[in-house]
Amino acid sequence: MKQMTVKEVEALINEGKKFNIIDVREVDEVATGKIPGAVNIPLGLIEFRMHELEKTNEYIMVCRSGARSGRATQFLKEYGFNVMNMTGGMLAWEGKIE
């Protein structure tokens, strides 16, 4: 499974790189703050909403600690998506939030 650290993700944002972040936390967790531009698809809904994702895009999966996003990364990878997990999750995130 491909992984990125929070520092690597923050560096990409600061460089102005275009990529897609999927936050798999529950709606009430995301309400406390998320990475700017991240799309919230709770882990339990990934299976039902993966039709919204493009297999040609690269996605960075995020959750609170990195465990749920790891499961989402593994699941989507099995369906041919280009995904990677952000290790440490929002607990380790020190960048901007919205």
C-alpha positions in Angstrom: 0.0 0.0 0.0 1.3 3.4 -1.0 1.6 5.9 1.9 2.5 9.5 2.4 3.3 11.4 5.6 1.4 14.5 6.7 4.6 16.5 5.9 4.7 15.2 2.3 1.0 16.0 1.8 1.4 19.5 3.3 4.5 20.1 1.0 2.3 19.2 -2.0 -0.4 21.7 -0.9 2.2 24.4 -0.4 3.7 23.8 -3.9 0.2 24.3 -5.3 0.0 20.7 -6.7 -3.4 19.5 -7.9 -4.5 16.3 -6.3 -7.6 14.8 -4.6 -8.0 14.3 -0.9 -10.8 12.0 0.4 -11.5 12.3 4.1 -13.1 9.1 5.3 -14.0 10.3 8.8 -17.6 10.6 9.9 -19.5 13.9 9.2 -19.3 15.1 12.8 -15.5 14.5 12.9 -15.0 16.5 9.7 -17.1 19.3 11.2 -14.2 20.0 13.6 -12.0 20.8 10.6 -10.6 19.2 7.4 -7.8 19.7 5.0 -8.8 22.5 2.6 -10.4 21.0 -0.5 -10.8 17.5 0.9 -14.0 15.7 0.0 -15.8 13.8 2.8 -16.9 10.3 2.0 -17.3 8.4 5.3 -15.6 5.0 5.3 -18.9 3.1 5.5 -20.1 4.9 2.3 -16.9 4.4 0.1 -18.4 1.2 -1.5 -21.5 3.1 -2.5 -19.9 6.3 -3.6 -16.8 5.0 -5.4 -18.6 5.7 -8.7 -18.0 9.4 -8.0 -14.2 8.8 -8.3 -12.2 8.6 -11.5 -9.7 5.8 -11.9 -7.4 8.2 -13.8 -7.0 10.5 -10.8 -4.7 10.0 -7.8 -6.3 10.1 -4.4 -4.9 10.7 -0.9 -7.0 9.1 1.8 -7.3 10.7 5.2 -8.9 9.9 8.5 -8.3 10.7 12.2 -5.2 8.5 12.8 -4.5 6.6 9.5 -6.3 3.3 10.2 -9.6 3.9 8.5 -8.0 5.6 5.6 -5.7 2.6 5.3 -8.7 0.3 5.0 -10.2 2.7 2.4 -7.0 2.7 0.5 -6.8 -1.1 0.4 -10.4 -1.4 -0.6 -10.2 1.2 -3.5 -6.9 -0.3 -4.7 -8.6 -3.7 -5.2 -11.0 -1.9 -7.6 -8.1 -0.4 -9.6 -8.0 3.1 -8.1 -4.7 5.0 -7.7 -4.8 5.7 -4.0 -2.4 6.3 -1.1 -2.9 6.6 2.6 -1.8 9.6 4.6 -0.1 8.1 7.7 -0.8 9.7 11.1 -4.1 11.2 9.9 -5.6 14.4 11.2 -4.0 13.8 14.6 -0.6 14.5 13.1 -1.8 17.3 10.7 -0.3 20.7 11.4 -1.3 22.4 8.2 -4.3 24.6 7.5 -7.8 23.3 8.1 -11.2 24.6 6.9 
